[in-house]
Amino acid sequence: MMSKVYGWDMQDGPGDFFAHTADQLFAEVWTREGLTVRDRRLLLLGALAATGQTDVAEIQAGAALGNGELDGDQLLEIALFLCYYIGWPQGTRLNMMFGEVIKKHKKATRAAD
């Protein structure tokens, strides 16, 4: 599930901390019934934005685009929506970051064609 969430092949990391995280979070939490992966991604993007973790949100946005869970217009709509809840400075940073992720995704998609 970890590879599916991030959109690329994830290898086992070192130590018990990584193993516990991968086993619990991805094998249990991300696979529970009741919410889709897209639903969980939307919640995670909101939580990351609210806590200022733009670097991790960037990874999640790229995975959402790559997995086809969200498109560029939807990411930009998320940034605008969140501005009202997380504040304009943080929402603006999110919007700018999403713009860069969208550009990278479009470039990668063109290169793959």
Buried (B, 14 or more C-beta within 10 A) or exposed (E): BBEBBBBEEBEEEEEEEEEEEBEEBBEEEBEEEEEEBBEBBBEBBBEBBBEBBBEBBBBBBBBBBBBEBBEBEBBBEBBBEBBEEBBEEBBEBBBEBBBEBBEBBEEEEEEEE
